[in-house]
Amino acid sequence: MCIRDRPSIYAKSLIKALKANKSLARLDMTNSKILHDSGIAIAAALRVNTTLKYLDLSENDIKSKAAQAIAEALQTNKTLVKLNLGQNSIEDWEQIGKMLRLNKSIRLLNLNKNSVKPEGAKIICEGLKFNRTLTMLNLLYCELKDEGIKDIARVLETNTSLLYLNIGHNNIRKEGGKAIGKALKKNKKLRVLSASDNIIEAEGASAIGAALKINNSLTKLDLSFNSIGNKGAEAIFEGLKINAGLASLSLEDNGISLIGFISETLEVNRSLKELLVTISGSKCKVAELFAVHLKRINSYEAFIATTQ
């Protein structure tokens, strides 16, 4: 059910009904003018509702007190699987951190465009240390910076549940990039990492490239708009000469001007099936190289299939 863009009176009526409802599984309240009182009412409903699996509360200007009440209710809720709190005004993360530590049902959590900052990241990570069920976490545009990313990277080293992580647009620089690389050397579970629109530069990219020589669980990596240059890109492709898991790579708008190392890697790599890269004046050449690479992979996979 979706009540998007309807006046808040409808939201209040629906929240009241939610307490008694025994069948509703999905509720989209995006941009529904949910303020403090409505947020508290949602929390009360979540304490007793046993059917709701998906709840979207994005774009509502929900502030910390209402968010804390909702998170506190979800510490004992056993049915909600997907929670979207993106694009609100949350600044206090204590109860959300506790929710992550205690909740055993939520698989997807979207916190994008909230003011998490390094202080909030530390609290969230304390909860993630004990969490074994969350598989998708969106922290896009959360003002994390290197300090916050270092905490997240430390959690990734031992986390065994996260499959998808978005940390794009967080002013992550080379130290944060190096922390991500270190984490990827140890993490064996993460499948998708989006870290686009940061500034990890060549040093950060080199650390991630080194990790790709060891990590074979990551299948999709987005490092677009990170100012990695030729040196950083070469390190990534050097890692892909050995890597056997990455299927999709995006390196768009990174100041890359050389293609020799790309060609060398594509001759030996057997996993990459999608490549988005901006090369000054050589877009057609890269497309040609990748087309040959895909034909080579398809032939290799067809051969393997005949031997099984």
N, C-alpha and C positions, 0 to 999 in steps of 0.2 A: 504494500500500500504506500502511496506517495501523496503527501499533502504540501508539496513544494509551492511556495509563493502564496499560500492562503493566509488569511489573517490569523493572528495568534490565538483568537478565541477558538478556532477549530483545533489548534494544537492542544489547548488545554482540555477540550472535550475528549479528544482522542487519548490523551494521557490517562485521564480518569477511567476510560473504558479499558485501557490496557491492563489495569490491575486485575480485572475479572476475566479478560479474554483467555480462551483456552485453545485457540487455533492459529492466530496470526503469527507468521514466521518471519516476515520481512516488513520493516517500517523505515521509509525514507522521509525524514523531516528536514531535508536540506533547505536552507534559507526560509525558515518558518517562524522567524522572530521569537526564538526561544531565548528568554532572558533568565534572570535569577530564579524567580518563582517556578517557572515552567521546568527549569533544569532540576530543581529540588523535587518537583512532582514526578519527573521521569525516574529519578533515583528511587523514589518510593515504589513506583510501579515495578522497577527491575528487581526489587527485593522479593516480590511475590510471583512475578510472571515466570512461567516455566515452558513457554513455547517459542518465544522470540529468538531468532538465530542471527538476524542481520539488522543493525541499527545505524542509520546514517544521520548524524547531527551536525554535519559540516555547514559552514557559512552561516553561523547563528550568533556570533559575538558572545558565545558562552564564556564567562569569566571563571576565575579560579575556584570560587566557593561552590558554584553549581557543578563544575567539573569534578571537584573533590567529592561531592555527594554522589555523583554518578559512579565514579571510580570506587568509592567505598562500598556501594551497593553491589558492584561487580566482583568484589572480593569473595563473595559467597554465591553469586549467580553461577549456575552450572550448565546453562543452555546457550547463551549468546556466543556466536562463533566469529562474527565480523563486526567491528566497531570503527566508525569513521568520525573522528573529532577534528578533522582538518579545517583550517581557515576559521579558527575561533580566537579568543583572546586569553588563552590559558597561560599563566605564568608560574603558578605553584604546582609542583609535580610530585609532592610527597605521597598523596593517596594513589596516584597513577603508578608510581613505583611500587607501592605496596600491593596494588592490584596485580601487577605483573608477577609479583612474588607468590601470590596466593591463588589467583584464578587458574583453573585447569581446563577451560573450554575455549577461550578466545584464540583464534588462529591468525586473524588479520587485524592489525591496528594501524590506522592512518592518523598521524599527528601533523601532517604537513602544514606549513604556514602558521605555526604557533611559535611563540617566543620561548623555545626550549632553552637555548643558550648552553654554555658549558656546565653551568650549575644544575640545570634540569637534566642534562645528559647523564651526569654522574648519578643522580637519583634513579633515573630510568634504568641505568646499567646495573645498579644494585639489585633491582627487581629482576632483571634479565639473568642474573647469575643463577637464580633459583628456578627460572621458567624453563619448562620442557615441552611446551605446547605451541607457542607462538611461531608461525612459519613465515609471516610477511609483516615487515615494519617499514612504514613510509615516514622519513624524516626530512623530506624535501623542504628547502627554505625554512630552516629552524634555527639559524644563527649559531651553529655548533662550533665553528672555528676549529683550529688544531687541537685545542685543549679538550673539547667535547669528543672529537673523533678519536683521540687517544684512548679515552675511556671505552668507547664503543669497540675499538680495535681489540682492547684487552679482553672484552667479553667474547668477541668473535673467536679468539684463540681456543676457547673451550666449549663454546655453544654448540649444541647438537640438534637444534630444532629449526633455526632460521634458514629459510630457503631463498628469500627475497629481501633485499635491503636497498632502499633509496636514500642516499645522502647527498643528492645533488644540490647546487646553489647554497653552499654552507661556508663559503670563504675558507675552504680547506687549502692549506699551502703545503710546501714540500715535506715538512715534519709530519703533518697528518697523512700525507701520501706514503711516507716511509712506514708509519704505524700500520696502515692498511696492508702494505706489502708483507710486513712481519706477521700480521694476523692470518693472511691467506696462506702462508707457509704451513700453518698448523691446522687451520679450519678444513674439515673434510665434508661439510654439509651444504654450505651456501651454494646456490645455483645461479642466482642473478644478482649482480652488483651494479647499481647505477650511481656514478660519482661525477656526473657531468657538471659543467659550469662551475668549476673550482679553479684553483691555481696551483696544482701540485708540481708543475714544471718537470724538468728532466729528472731531477733527483727522486721525486716521488714516483714517477713512471718507471724509473730503473728498478726501484724496490719491488714494484708490482710485477715487472717483467721477470725479475729473479724468482718471485713466488710462482709464476706460471710454469717454471721448470719443474716445480714440485707438486703444485695443486692441479688435480685433474677432475675435481668435482664442479668447479665453476663452468657454466655453459654459456653465460651471456655477461659481457662486460662493456659498460659505457663510460668512456673517459673523454668524451667530446668537450671542447672548449676548456682545456686545461693548461694551455701554453707549454706543452711537453717538448715541442720542437723535434728536430731530426734525431737528436741524441736519445730523447725519451722514447720516441717511436721505435727506434732501432732496438732498444732494450726490450720493448714489448714483443716485437717480432722475433727477437733472438729467443725469448722464452717460448714462443709458439713453435719453434723448431722441434722442441722436445714435448711440449704440451699435447695431450691426446684427448682433452675434454672440451675445450672452448669451441663453441659452434657459432657464436655471434660476437662481433667486436665492432665498436664504434669509436673512431678517433677523429671525428670531424672537427674542422677549424682549430687545429693545433699548431699551425705554423710549420707544417711538414712540406718539404720541397724535394726530397729524394725518394726514389722508388727502388733502388738497387737491393736494399735489405728486404723489402717487401717481396720482390721477385724470388730471392733466395729462399725465404721462408715458405712461400706458396709451393715451391717445388718439392718440399719434404713434408709439409703439414698434411694431416689426414682427417682433421676434425672440423676446421673452419668452413662454415657454409654461408655466412653472411658477413660482409665486410663493408663498413661505411667509413671512408677516409677521404679527407680533402687534401689533394696534392696540387700545388700551384702549377697550372699549365699542363698537367698530366692525367686528368680525369679519365680520358678515353683509354690511355695506356693501362692504367690500373684496372679498368673494367675488362680489358682484353686479357690481362694476366689472370684475373679472378675467374673469368669464364673458362679458361684453360684449366685452372685449378679445380673447378667444380667438375669438369669432365673427368679429370684424373681421379677425384674422389669417387664419383659414381662408378667408374670402371673398377676401382679397387673394391668398393662395397659389393658390386655384382660378382666379382671373383670370389670374395670371402663367402658369399651366399652359396656359391656352387660347391664349396668345400665342406659345408656343414651338413 
